[in-house]
Amino acid sequence: MEFLFVCPEENRFFESADFRIVDNRGFTTDSAGNRTLDAKVALNRPCPFCGRLHVFRAIELPCPFEGTT
């Protein structure tokens, strides 16, 4: 499964299936009933744009169903 990422240095989108979930604390629910994953997603390979190994909070990742514009 590929996730969509945004390089924080270059602000450019890329897809990768080479990642791992870290610091997984499960799901949290806010007062409106919205659920979010309280975890981080770490790249296993360097970013194709800046060459760094980024770690993202799951909530920071763009939703693949909403598009990238």
Predicted model as a PDB file, atoms N, CA, C, CB and O in Angstrom, pLDDT in the B-factor column:
MODEL        1                                                                  
ATOM      1  N   MET A   1       0.844  -1.177   0.000  1.00 82.00           N  
ATOM      2  CA  MET A   1       0.000   0.000   0.000  1.00 82.00           C  
ATOM      3  C   MET A   1       0.889   1.240   0.000  1.00 82.00           C  
ATOM      4  CB  MET A   1      -0.960  -0.001   1.219  1.00 82.00           C  
ATOM      5  O   MET A   1       1.799   1.364   0.819  1.00 82.00           O  
ATOM      6  N   GLU A   2       0.615   2.146  -0.920  1.00 88.00           N  
ATOM      7  CA  GLU A   2       1.376   3.388  -0.984  1.00 88.00           C  
ATOM      8  C   GLU A   2       0.657   4.496  -0.227  1.00 88.00           C  
ATOM      9  CB  GLU A   2       1.606   3.803  -2.442  1.00 88.00           C  
ATOM     10  O   GLU A   2      -0.564   4.630  -0.297  1.00 88.00           O  
ATOM     11  N   PHE A   3       1.438   5.281   0.493  1.00 90.00           N  
ATOM     12  CA  PHE A   3       0.928   6.471   1.171  1.00 90.00           C  
ATOM     13  C   PHE A   3       1.416   7.682   0.397  1.00 90.00           C  
ATOM     14  CB  PHE A   3       1.388   6.530   2.674  1.00 90.00           C  
ATOM     15  O   PHE A   3       2.424   7.620  -0.308  1.00 90.00           O  
ATOM     16  N   LEU A   4       0.697   8.775   0.535  1.00 91.00           N  
ATOM     17  CA  LEU A   4       1.054  10.034  -0.093  1.00 91.00           C  
ATOM     18  C   LEU A   4       1.754  10.902   0.960  1.00 91.00           C  
ATOM     19  CB  LEU A   4      -0.211  10.756  -0.687  1.00 91.00           C  
ATOM     20  O   LEU A   4       1.233  11.101   2.057  1.00 91.00           O  
ATOM     21  N   PHE A   5       2.926  11.410   0.616  1.00 94.00           N  
ATOM     22  CA  PHE A   5       3.722  12.235   1.524  1.00 94.00           C  
ATOM     23  C   PHE A   5       3.999  13.584   0.882  1.00 94.00           C  
ATOM     24  CB  PHE A   5       5.046  11.531   1.895  1.00 94.00           C  
ATOM     25  O   PHE A   5       3.921  13.731  -0.337  1.00 94.00           O  
ATOM     26  N   VAL A   6       4.323  14.567   1.715  1.00 93.00           N  
ATOM     27  CA  VAL A   6       4.749  15.874   1.239  1.00 93.00           C  
ATOM     28  C   VAL A   6       6.106  16.162   1.867  1.00 93.00           C  
ATOM     29  CB  VAL A   6       3.698  16.993   1.593  1.00 93.00           C  
ATOM     30  O   VAL A   6       6.242  16.206   3.090  1.00 93.00           O  
ATOM     31  N   CYS A   7       7.102  16.357   1.021  1.00 95.00           N  
ATOM     32  CA  CYS A   7       8.434  16.696   1.526  1.00 95.00           C  
ATOM     33  C   CYS A   7       8.350  18.041   2.242  1.00 95.00           C  
ATOM     34  CB  CYS A   7       9.491  16.741   0.365  1.00 95.00           C  
ATOM     35  O   CYS A   7       7.964  19.037   1.630  1.00 95.00           O  
ATOM     36  N   PRO A   8       8.708  18.089   3.536  1.00 94.00           N  
ATOM     37  CA  PRO A   8       8.621  19.365   4.259  1.00 94.00           C  
ATOM     38  C   PRO A   8       9.676  20.383   3.829  1.00 94.00           C  
ATOM     39  CB  PRO A   8       8.750  19.116   5.737  1.00 94.00           C  
ATOM     40  O   PRO A   8       9.537  21.573   4.113  1.00 94.00           O  
ATOM     41  N   GLU A   9      10.717  19.932   3.154  1.00 96.00           N  
ATOM     42  CA  GLU A   9      11.763  20.842   2.675  1.00 96.00           C  
ATOM     43  C   GLU A   9      11.399  21.471   1.332  1.00 96.00           C  
ATOM     44  CB  GLU A   9      13.090  20.099   2.554  1.00 96.00           C  
ATOM     45  O   GLU A   9      11.621  22.662   1.112  1.00 96.00           O  
ATOM     46  N   GLU A  10      10.835  20.654   0.433  1.00 96.00           N  
ATOM     47  CA  GLU A  10      10.551  21.098  -0.935  1.00 96.00           C  
ATOM     48  C   GLU A  10       9.062  21.342  -1.196  1.00 96.00           C  
ATOM     49  CB  GLU A  10      11.066  20.075  -1.916  1.00 96.00           C  
ATOM     50  O   GLU A  10       8.698  21.901  -2.230  1.00 96.00           O  
ATOM     51  N   ASN A  11       8.206  20.927  -0.263  1.00 95.00           N  
ATOM     52  CA  ASN A  11       6.751  21.058  -0.405  1.00 95.00           C  
ATOM     53  C   ASN A  11       6.250  20.395  -1.689  1.00 95.00           C  
ATOM     54  CB  ASN A  11       6.349  22.537  -0.392  1.00 95.00           C  
ATOM     55  O   ASN A  11       5.404  20.942  -2.396  1.00 95.00           O  
ATOM     56  N   ARG A  12       6.790  19.204  -1.976  1.00 95.00           N  
ATOM     57  CA  ARG A  12       6.410  18.446  -3.167  1.00 95.00           C  
ATOM     58  C   ARG A  12       5.864  17.092  -2.743  1.00 95.00           C  
ATOM     59  CB  ARG A  12       7.617  18.273  -4.132  1.00 95.00           C  
ATOM     60  O   ARG A  12       6.346  16.488  -1.785  1.00 95.00           O  
ATOM     61  N   PHE A  13       4.858  16.623  -3.461  1.00 92.00           N  
ATOM     62  CA  PHE A  13       4.205  15.355  -3.159  1.00 92.00           C  
ATOM     63  C   PHE A  13       4.966  14.182  -3.760  1.00 92.00           C  
ATOM     64  CB  PHE A  13       2.772  15.364  -3.671  1.00 92.00           C  
ATOM     65  O   PHE A  13       5.542  14.287  -4.843  1.00 92.00           O  
ATOM     66  N   PHE A  14       4.959  13.058  -3.036  1.00 94.00           N  
ATOM     67  CA  PHE A  14       5.471  11.805  -3.578  1.00 94.00           C  
ATOM     68  C   PHE A  14       4.756  10.649  -2.895  1.00 94.00           C  
ATOM     69  CB  PHE A  14       7.011  11.696  -3.388  1.00 94.00           C  
ATOM     70  O   PHE A  14       4.245  10.788  -1.783  1.00 94.00           O  
ATOM     71  N   GLU A  15       4.725   9.512  -3.570  1.00 93.00           N  
ATOM     72  CA  GLU A  15       4.109   8.313  -3.018  1.00 93.00           C  
ATOM     73  C   GLU A  15       5.195   7.308  -2.672  1.00 93.00           C  
ATOM     74  CB  GLU A  15       3.091   7.702  -4.011  1.00 93.00           C  
ATOM     75  O   GLU A  15       6.224   7.229  -3.343  1.00 93.00           O  
ATOM     76  N   SER A  16       4.952   6.543  -1.619  1.00 95.00           N  
ATOM     77  CA  SER A  16       5.900   5.501  -1.248  1.00 95.00           C  
ATOM     78  C   SER A  16       5.179   4.411  -0.470  1.00 95.00           C  
ATOM     79  CB  SER A  16       7.064   6.084  -0.417  1.00 95.00           C  
ATOM     80  O   SER A  16       4.274   4.676   0.322  1.00 95.00           O  
ATOM     81  N   ALA A  17       5.601   3.187  -0.717  1.00 94.00           N  
ATOM     82  CA  ALA A  17       5.125   2.045   0.058  1.00 94.00           C  
ATOM     83  C   ALA A  17       6.208   1.594   1.025  1.00 94.00           C  
ATOM     84  CB  ALA A  17       4.708   0.882  -0.870  1.00 94.00           C  
ATOM     85  O   ALA A  17       6.014   0.636   1.774  1.00 94.00           O  
ATOM     86  N   ASP A  18       7.349   2.276   1.014  1.00 96.00           N  
ATOM     87  CA  ASP A  18       8.489   1.896   1.841  1.00 96.00           C  
ATOM     88  C   ASP A  18       8.522   2.756   3.106  1.00 96.00           C  
ATOM     89  CB  ASP A  18       9.814   2.040   1.048  1.00 96.00           C  
ATOM     90  O   ASP A  18       9.302   3.702   3.213  1.00 96.00           O  
ATOM     91  N   PHE A  19       7.665   2.409   4.050  1.00 96.00           N  
ATOM     92  CA  PHE A  19       7.551   3.148   5.309  1.00 96.00           C  
ATOM     93  C   PHE A  19       7.209   2.166   6.421  1.00 96.00           C  
ATOM     94  CB  PHE A  19       6.472   4.276   5.211  1.00 96.00           C  
ATOM     95  O   PHE A  19       6.908   0.999   6.169  1.00 96.00           O  
ATOM     96  N   ARG A  20       7.261   2.659   7.654  1.00 96.00           N  
ATOM     97  CA  ARG A  20       6.842   1.853   8.802  1.00 96.00           C  
ATOM     98  C   ARG A  20       6.072   2.744   9.771  1.00 96.00           C  
ATOM     99  CB  ARG A  20       8.072   1.191   9.510  1.00 96.00           C  
ATOM    100  O   ARG A  20       6.298   3.953   9.839  1.00 96.00           O  
ATOM    101  N   ILE A  21       5.170   2.135  10.508  1.00 94.00           N  
ATOM    102  CA  ILE A  21       4.409   2.841  11.532  1.00 94.00           C  
ATOM    103  C   ILE A  21       5.201   2.758  12.840  1.00 94.00           C  
ATOM    104  CB  ILE A  21       2.961   2.234  11.696  1.00 94.00           C  
ATOM    105  O   ILE A  21       5.605   1.671  13.253  1.00 94.00           O  
ATOM    106  N   VAL A  22       5.419   3.889  13.484  1.00 95.00           N  
ATOM    107  CA  VAL A  22       6.153   3.932  14.754  1.00 95.00           C  
ATOM    108  C   VAL A  22       5.342   4.722  15.774  1.00 95.00           C  
ATOM    109  CB  VAL A  22       7.566   4.566  14.566  1.00 95.00           C  
ATOM    110  O   VAL A  22       4.455   5.496  15.412  1.00 95.00           O  
ATOM    111  N   ASP A  23       5.649   4.522  17.034  1.00 94.00           N  
ATOM    112  CA  ASP A  23       4.962   5.229  18.126  1.00 94.00           C  
ATOM    113  C   ASP A  23       3.451   5.122  18.007  1.00 94.00           C  
ATOM    114  CB  ASP A  23       5.368   6.697  18.145  1.00 94.00           C  
ATOM    115  O   ASP A  23       2.739   6.105  18.210  1.00 94.00           O  
ATOM    116  N   ASN A  24       2.960   3.937  17.681  1.00 93.00           N  
ATOM    117  CA  ASN A  24       1.523   3.731  17.481  1.00 93.00           C  
ATOM    118  C   ASN A  24       0.813   3.658  18.830  1.00 93.00           C  
ATOM    119  CB  ASN A  24       1.261   2.441  16.662  1.00 93.00           C  
ATOM    120  O   ASN A  24       1.030   2.731  19.610  1.00 93.00           O  
ATOM    121  N   ARG A  25      -0.027   4.634  19.088  1.00 94.00           N  
ATOM    122  CA  ARG A  25      -0.809   4.677  20.331  1.00 94.00           C  
ATOM    123  C   ARG A  25      -2.282   4.389  20.078  1.00 94.00           C  
ATOM    124  CB  ARG A  25      -0.659   6.039  21.006  1.00 94.00           C  
ATOM    125  O   ARG A  25      -3.116   4.581  20.962  1.00 94.00           O  
ATOM    126  N   GLY A  26      -2.603   3.928  18.872  1.00 93.00           N  
ATOM    127  CA  GLY A  26      -3.984   3.585  18.540  1.00 93.00           C  
ATOM    128  C   GLY A  26      -4.777   4.795  18.092  1.00 93.00           C  
ATOM    129  O   GLY A  26      -4.217   5.829  17.728  1.00 93.00           O  
ATOM    130  N   PHE A  27      -6.087   4.646  18.125  1.00 92.00           N  
ATOM    131  CA  PHE A  27      -6.984   5.701  17.667  1.00 92.00           C  
ATOM    132  C   PHE A  27      -7.462   6.556  18.826  1.00 92.00           C  
ATOM    133  CB  PHE A  27      -8.176   5.105  16.932  1.00 92.00           C  
ATOM    134  O   PHE A  27      -7.665   6.067  19.937  1.00 92.00           O  
ATOM    135  N   THR A  28      -7.639   7.845  18.549  1.00 92.00           N  
ATOM    136  CA  THR A  28      -8.244   8.752  19.515  1.00 92.00           C  
ATOM    137  C   THR A  28      -9.534   9.286  18.903  1.00 92.00           C  
ATOM    138  CB  THR A  28      -7.267   9.921  19.900  1.00 92.00           C  
ATOM    139  O   THR A  28      -9.657   9.375  17.682  1.00 92.00           O  
ATOM    140  N   THR A  29     -10.479   9.634  19.739  1.00 93.00           N  
ATOM    141  CA  THR A  29     -11.760  10.166  19.295  1.00 93.00           C  
ATOM    142  C   THR A  29     -11.973  11.528  19.944  1.00 93.00           C  
ATOM    143  CB  THR A  29     -12.927   9.193  19.642  1.00 93.00           C  
ATOM    144  O   THR A  29     -11.850  11.669  21.161  1.00 93.00           O  
ATOM    145  N   ASP A  30     -12.293  12.530  19.126  1.00 91.00           N  
ATOM    146  CA  ASP A  30     -12.545  13.855  19.682  1.00 91.00           C  
ATOM    147  C   ASP A  30     -14.005  13.976  20.117  1.00 91.00           C  
ATOM    148  CB  ASP A  30     -12.195  14.951  18.652  1.00 91.00           C  
ATOM    149  O   ASP A  30     -14.779  13.029  19.983  1.00 91.00           O  
ATOM    150  N   SER A  31     -14.369  15.128  20.629  1.00 94.00           N  
ATOM    151  CA  SER A  31     -15.720  15.334  21.170  1.00 94.00           C  
ATOM    152  C   SER A  31     -16.802  15.250  20.092  1.00 94.00           C  
ATOM    153  CB  SER A  31     -15.799  16.687  21.864  1.00 94.00           C  
ATOM    154  O   SER A  31     -17.968  15.013  20.408  1.00 94.00           O  
ATOM    155  N   ALA A  32     -16.430  15.440  18.827  1.00 95.00           N  
ATOM    156  CA  ALA A  32     -17.395  15.343  17.725  1.00 95.00           C  
ATOM    157  C   ALA A  32     -17.503  13.922  17.179  1.00 95.00           C  
ATOM    158  CB  ALA A  32     -17.002  16.294  16.602  1.00 95.00           C  
ATOM    159  O   ALA A  32     -18.299  13.662  16.277  1.00 95.00           O  
ATOM    160  N   GLY A  33     -16.704  13.002  17.724  1.00 93.00           N  
ATOM    161  CA  GLY A  33     -16.749  11.615  17.281  1.00 93.00           C  
ATOM    162  C   GLY A  33     -15.797  11.292  16.142  1.00 93.00           C  
ATOM    163  O   GLY A  33     -15.827  10.180  15.615  1.00 93.00           O  
ATOM    164  N   ASN A  34     -14.951  12.243  15.751  1.00 90.00           N  
ATOM    165  CA  ASN A  34     -13.965  12.003  14.692  1.00 90.00           C  
ATOM    166  C   ASN A  34     -12.798  11.199  15.242  1.00 90.00           C  
ATOM    167  CB  ASN A  34     -13.464  13.337  14.092  1.00 90.00           C  
ATOM    168  O   ASN A  34     -12.254  11.516  16.300  1.00 90.00           O  
ATOM    169  N   ARG A  35     -12.420  10.153  14.511  1.00 90.00           N  
ATOM    170  CA  ARG A  35     -11.313   9.297  14.945  1.00 90.00           C  
ATOM    171  C   ARG A  35     -10.059   9.616  14.148  1.00 90.00           C  
ATOM    172  CB  ARG A  35     -11.679   7.809  14.791  1.00 90.00           C  
ATOM    173  O   ARG A  35     -10.120   9.822  12.936  1.00 90.00           O  
ATOM    174  N   THR A  36      -8.919   9.656  14.834  1.00 88.00           N  
ATOM    175  CA  THR A  36      -7.624   9.844  14.176  1.00 88.00           C  
ATOM    176  C   THR A  36      -6.625   8.861  14.765  1.00 88.00           C  
ATOM    177  CB  THR A  36      -7.117  11.309  14.334  1.00 88.00           C  
ATOM    178  O   THR A  36      -6.726   8.468  15.927  1.00 88.00           O  
ATOM    179  N   LEU A  37      -5.662   8.473  13.943  1.00 88.00           N  
ATOM    180  CA  LEU A  37      -4.618   7.569  14.374  1.00 88.00           C  
ATOM    181  C   LEU A  37      -3.521   8.362  15.062  1.00 88.00           C  
ATOM    182  CB  LEU A  37      -4.056   6.770  13.187  1.00 88.00           C  
ATOM    183  O   LEU A  37      -2.954   9.282  14.473  1.00 88.00           O  
ATOM    184  N   ASP A  38      -3.220   8.014  16.302  1.00 92.00           N  
ATOM    185  CA  ASP A  38      -2.154   8.664  17.062  1.00 92.00           C  
ATOM    186  C   ASP A  38      -0.887   7.830  16.886  1.00 92.00           C  
ATOM    187  CB  ASP A  38      -2.536   8.814  18.586  1.00 92.00           C  
ATOM    188  O   ASP A  38      -0.567   6.975  17.712  1.00 92.00           O  
ATOM    189  N   ALA A  39      -0.174   8.098  15.792  1.00 95.00           N  
ATOM    190  CA  ALA A  39       1.033   7.353  15.451  1.00 95.00           C  
ATOM    191  C   ALA A  39       1.901   8.210  14.549  1.00 95.00           C  
ATOM    192  CB  ALA A  39       0.687   6.004  14.765  1.00 95.00           C  
ATOM    193  O   ALA A  39       1.499   9.292  14.121  1.00 95.00           O  
ATOM    194  N   LYS A  40       3.098   7.713  14.267  1.00 96.00           N  
ATOM    195  CA  LYS A  40       3.990   8.360  13.319  1.00 96.00           C  
ATOM    196  C   LYS A  40       4.303   7.386  12.200  1.00 96.00           C  
ATOM    197  CB  LYS A  40       5.289   8.845  14.009  1.00 96.00           C  
ATOM    198  O   LYS A  40       4.271   6.170  12.386  1.00 96.00           O  
ATOM    199  N   VAL A  41       4.604   7.938  11.040  1.00 96.00           N  
ATOM    200  CA  VAL A  41       4.964   7.155   9.866  1.00 96.00           C  
ATOM    201  C   VAL A  41       6.379   7.583   9.465  1.00 96.00           C  
ATOM    202  CB  VAL A  41       3.928   7.363   8.681  1.00 96.00           C  
ATOM    203  O   VAL A  41       6.622   8.753   9.168  1.00 96.00           O  
ATOM    204  N   ALA A  42       7.307   6.623   9.461  1.00 97.00           N  
ATOM    205  CA  ALA A  42       8.704   6.904   9.143  1.00 97.00           C  
ATOM    206  C   ALA A  42       9.060   6.301   7.789  1.00 97.00           C  
ATOM    207  CB  ALA A  42       9.639   6.353  10.245  1.00 97.00           C  
ATOM    208  O   ALA A  42       8.736   5.146   7.511  1.00 97.00           O  
ATOM    209  N   LEU A  43       9.720   7.081   6.957  1.00 97.00           N  
ATOM    210  CA  LEU A  43      10.197   6.564   5.676  1.00 97.00           C  
ATOM    211  C   LEU A  43      11.370   5.620   5.915  1.00 97.00           C  
ATOM    212  CB  LEU A  43      10.610   7.722   4.729  1.00 97.00           C  
ATOM    213  O   LEU A  43      12.217   5.880   6.769  1.00 97.00           O  
ATOM    214  N   ASN A  44      11.417   4.528   5.160  1.00 98.00           N  
ATOM    215  CA  ASN A  44      12.547   3.603   5.225  1.00 98.00           C  
ATOM    216  C   ASN A  44      13.645   3.967   4.238  1.00 98.00           C  
ATOM    217  CB  ASN A  44      12.078   2.190   4.965  1.00 98.00           C  
ATOM    218  O   ASN A  44      14.785   3.524   4.380  1.00 98.00           O  
ATOM    219  N   ARG A  45      13.302   4.778   3.232  1.00 97.00           N  
ATOM    220  CA  ARG A  45      14.266   5.248   2.245  1.00 97.00           C  
ATOM    221  C   ARG A  45      14.248   6.767   2.247  1.00 97.00           C  
ATOM    222  CB  ARG A  45      13.949   4.686   0.825  1.00 97.00           C  
ATOM    223  O   ARG A  45      13.239   7.373   2.607  1.00 97.00           O  
ATOM    224  N   PRO A  46      15.341   7.382   1.852  1.00 97.00           N  
ATOM    225  CA  PRO A  46      15.378   8.845   1.825  1.00 97.00           C  
ATOM    226  C   PRO A  46      14.324   9.439   0.886  1.00 97.00           C  
ATOM    227  CB  PRO A  46      16.760   9.317   1.405  1.00 97.00           C  
ATOM    228  O   PRO A  46      13.943   8.837  -0.118  1.00 97.00           O  
ATOM    229  N   CYS A  47      13.880  10.610   1.239  1.00 97.00           N  
ATOM    230  CA  CYS A  47      12.940  11.382   0.419  1.00 97.00           C  
ATOM    231  C   CYS A  47      13.542  11.585  -0.974  1.00 97.00           C  
ATOM    232  CB  CYS A  47      12.610  12.761   1.089  1.00 97.00           C  
ATOM    233  O   CYS A  47      14.726  11.900  -1.090  1.00 97.00           O  
ATOM    234  N   PRO A  48      12.737  11.407  -2.040  1.00 97.00           N  
ATOM    235  CA  PRO A  48      13.279  11.567  -3.392  1.00 97.00           C  
ATOM    236  C   PRO A  48      13.634  13.015  -3.749  1.00 97.00           C  
ATOM    237  CB  PRO A  48      12.288  11.042  -4.390  1.00 97.00           C  
ATOM    238  O   PRO A  48      14.314  13.252  -4.748  1.00 97.00           O  
ATOM    239  N   PHE A  49      13.187  13.975  -2.953  1.00 98.00           N  
ATOM    240  CA  PHE A  49      13.433  15.381  -3.274  1.00 98.00           C  
ATOM    241  C   PHE A  49      14.572  15.999  -2.460  1.00 98.00           C  
ATOM    242  CB  PHE A  49      12.176  16.175  -3.052  1.00 98.00           C  
ATOM    243  O   PHE A  49      15.350  16.785  -2.999  1.00 98.00           O  
ATOM    244  N   CYS A  50      14.683  15.658  -1.176  1.00 97.00           N  
ATOM    245  CA  CYS A  50      15.716  16.292  -0.354  1.00 97.00           C  
ATOM    246  C   CYS A  50      16.721  15.291   0.225  1.00 97.00           C  
ATOM    247  CB  CYS A  50      15.067  17.059   0.773  1.00 97.00           C  
ATOM    248  O   CYS A  50      17.751  15.689   0.770  1.00 97.00           O  
ATOM    249  N   GLY A  51      16.424  14.001   0.107  1.00 97.00           N  
ATOM    250  CA  GLY A  51      17.355  12.982   0.575  1.00 97.00           C  
ATOM    251  C   GLY A  51      17.328  12.689   2.058  1.00 97.00           C  
ATOM    252  O   GLY A  51      18.185  11.958   2.556  1.00 97.00           O  
ATOM    253  N   ARG A  52      16.374  13.234   2.769  1.00 97.00           N  
ATOM    254  CA  ARG A  52      16.295  13.001   4.222  1.00 97.00           C  
ATOM    255  C   ARG A  52      15.307  11.885   4.547  1.00 97.00           C  
ATOM    256  CB  ARG A  52      15.883  14.293   4.953  1.00 97.00           C  
ATOM    257  O   ARG A  52      14.416  11.578   3.756  1.00 97.00           O  
ATOM    258  N   LEU A  53      15.478  11.290   5.713  1.00 96.00           N  
ATOM    259  CA  LEU A  53      14.551  10.276   6.209  1.00 96.00           C  
ATOM    260  C   LEU A  53      13.521  10.964   7.106  1.00 96.00           C  
ATOM    261  CB  LEU A  53      15.311   9.141   6.986  1.00 96.00           C  
ATOM    262  O   LEU A  53      13.764  11.161   8.297  1.00 96.00           O  
ATOM    263  N   HIS A  54      12.396  11.320   6.545  1.00 97.00           N  
ATOM    264  CA  HIS A  54      11.369  12.051   7.280  1.00 97.00           C  
ATOM    265  C   HIS A  54      10.542  11.126   8.164  1.00 97.00           C  
ATOM    266  CB  HIS A  54      10.461  12.791   6.313  1.00 97.00           C  
ATOM    267  O   HIS A  54      10.369   9.942   7.873  1.00 97.00           O  
ATOM    268  N   VAL A  55      10.044  11.694   9.241  1.00 97.00           N  
ATOM    269  CA  VAL A  55       9.067  11.039  10.109  1.00 97.00           C  
ATOM    270  C   VAL A  55       7.893  11.997  10.209  1.00 97.00           C  
ATOM    271  CB  VAL A  55       9.669  10.686  11.541  1.00 97.00           C  
ATOM    272  O   VAL A  55       8.062  13.169  10.543  1.00 97.00           O  
ATOM    273  N   PHE A  56       6.691  11.485   9.913  1.00 96.00           N  
ATOM    274  CA  PHE A  56       5.486  12.306   9.894  1.00 96.00           C  
ATOM    275  C   PHE A  56       4.513  11.828  10.965  1.00 96.00           C  
ATOM    276  CB  PHE A  56       4.820  12.270   8.504  1.00 96.00           C  
ATOM    277  O   PHE A  56       4.422  10.628  11.224  1.00 96.00           O  
ATOM    278  N   ARG A  57       3.804  12.731  11.574  1.00 95.00           N  
ATOM    279  CA  ARG A  57       2.660  12.336  12.395  1.00 95.00           C  
ATOM    280  C   ARG A  57       1.581  11.880  11.420  1.00 95.00           C  
ATOM    281  CB  ARG A  57       2.152  13.524  13.332  1.00 95.00           C  
ATOM    282  O   ARG A  57       1.388  12.502  10.375  1.00 95.00           O  
ATOM    283  N   ALA A  58       0.887  10.816  11.748  1.00 91.00           N  
ATOM    284  CA  ALA A  58      -0.130  10.261  10.844  1.00 91.00           C  
ATOM    285  C   ALA A  58      -1.147  11.318  10.438  1.00 91.00           C  
ATOM    286  CB  ALA A  58      -0.846   9.079  11.505  1.00 91.00           C  
ATOM    287  O   ALA A  58      -1.591  11.341   9.291  1.00 91.00           O  
ATOM    288  N   ILE A  59      -1.515  12.180  11.351  1.00 90.00           N  
ATOM    289  CA  ILE A  59      -2.518  13.215  11.052  1.00 90.00           C  
ATOM    290  C   ILE A  59      -2.003  14.235  10.033  1.00 90.00           C  
ATOM    291  CB  ILE A  59      -2.929  13.936  12.340  1.00 90.00           C  
ATOM    292  O   ILE A  59      -2.805  14.942   9.423  1.00 90.00           O  
ATOM    293  N   GLU A  60      -0.683  14.328   9.836  1.00 88.00           N  
ATOM    294  CA  GLU A  60      -0.106  15.275   8.877  1.00 88.00           C  
ATOM    295  C   GLU A  60      -0.165  14.768   7.442  1.00 88.00           C  
ATOM    296  CB  GLU A  60       1.328  15.572   9.248  1.00 88.00           C  
ATOM    297  O   GLU A  60       0.007  15.550   6.507  1.00 88.00           O  
ATOM    298  N   LEU A  61      -0.400  13.488   7.254  1.00 87.00           N  
ATOM    299  CA  LEU A  61      -0.401  12.924   5.899  1.00 87.00           C  
ATOM    300  C   LEU A  61      -1.673  13.315   5.167  1.00 87.00           C  
ATOM    301  CB  LEU A  61      -0.263  11.388   5.943  1.00 87.00           C  
ATOM    302  O   LEU A  61      -2.757  13.276   5.750  1.00 87.00           O  
ATOM    303  N   PRO A  62      -1.556  13.693   3.890  1.00 78.00           N  
ATOM    304  CA  PRO A  62      -2.744  14.045   3.124  1.00 78.00           C  
ATOM    305  C   PRO A  62      -3.648  12.824   2.922  1.00 78.00           C  
ATOM    306  CB  PRO A  62      -2.344  14.642   1.768  1.00 78.00           C  
ATOM    307  O   PRO A  62      -3.173  11.696   2.784  1.00 78.00           O  
ATOM    308  N   CYS A  63      -4.916  13.068   2.908  1.00 70.00           N  
ATOM    309  CA  CYS A  63      -5.876  11.990   2.653  1.00 70.00           C  
ATOM    310  C   CYS A  63      -5.815  11.631   1.174  1.00 70.00           C  
ATOM    311  CB  CYS A  63      -7.330  12.409   3.070  1.00 70.00           C  
ATOM    312  O   CYS A  63      -5.971  12.511   0.327  1.00 70.00           O  
ATOM    313  N   PRO A  64      -5.592  10.358   0.841  1.00 63.00           N  
ATOM    314  CA  PRO A  64      -5.490   9.995  -0.579  1.00 63.00           C  
ATOM    315  C   PRO A  64      -6.808  10.115  -1.336  1.00 63.00           C  
ATOM    316  CB  PRO A  64      -4.978   8.589  -0.703  1.00 63.00           C  
ATOM    317  O   PRO A  64      -6.818  10.058  -2.566  1.00 63.00           O  
ATOM    318  N   PHE A  65      -7.913  10.277  -0.626  1.00 64.00           N  
ATOM    319  CA  PHE A  65      -9.214  10.402  -1.264  1.00 64.00           C  
ATOM    320  C   PHE A  65      -9.592  11.846  -1.558  1.00 64.00           C  
ATOM    321  CB  PHE A  65     -10.265   9.775  -0.400  1.00 64.00           C  
ATOM    322  O   PHE A  65     -10.598  12.090  -2.224  1.00 64.00           O  
ATOM    323  N   GLU A  66      -8.807  12.813  -1.075  1.00 64.00           N  
ATOM    324  CA  GLU A  66      -9.120  14.221  -1.261  1.00 64.00           C  
ATOM    325  C   GLU A  66      -8.338  14.877  -2.388  1.00 64.00           C  
ATOM    326  CB  GLU A  66      -8.867  14.956   0.003  1.00 64.00           C  
ATOM    327  O   GLU A  66      -8.668  16.004  -2.759  1.00 64.00           O  
ATOM    328  N   GLY A  67      -7.327  14.242  -2.950  1.00 56.00           N  
ATOM    329  CA  GLY A  67      -6.517  14.841  -4.001  1.00 56.00           C  
ATOM    330  C   GLY A  67      -5.375  15.642  -3.427  1.00 56.00           C  
ATOM    331  O   GLY A  67      -5.222  15.724  -2.208  1.00 56.00           O  
ATOM    332  N   THR A  68      -4.576  16.232  -4.287  1.00 50.00           N  
ATOM    333  CA  THR A  68      -3.356  16.917  -3.852  1.00 50.00           C  
ATOM    334  C   THR A  68      -3.344  18.398  -4.187  1.00 50.00           C  
ATOM    335  CB  THR A  68      -2.161  16.265  -4.471  1.00 50.00           C  
ATOM    336  O   THR A  68      -2.280  19.014  -4.121  1.00 50.00           O  
ATOM    337  N   THR A  69      -4.457  18.995  -4.538  1.00 50.00           N  
ATOM    338  CA  THR A  69      -4.438  20.409  -4.914  1.00 50.00           C  
ATOM    339  C   THR A  69      -4.847  21.289  -3.766  1.00 50.00           C  
ATOM    340  CB  THR A  69      -5.346  20.659  -6.095  1.00 50.00           C  
ATOM    341  O   THR A  69      -4.886  22.511  -3.908  1.00 50.00           O  
TER     342      THR A  69                                                      
ENDMDL                                                                          
END                                                                             
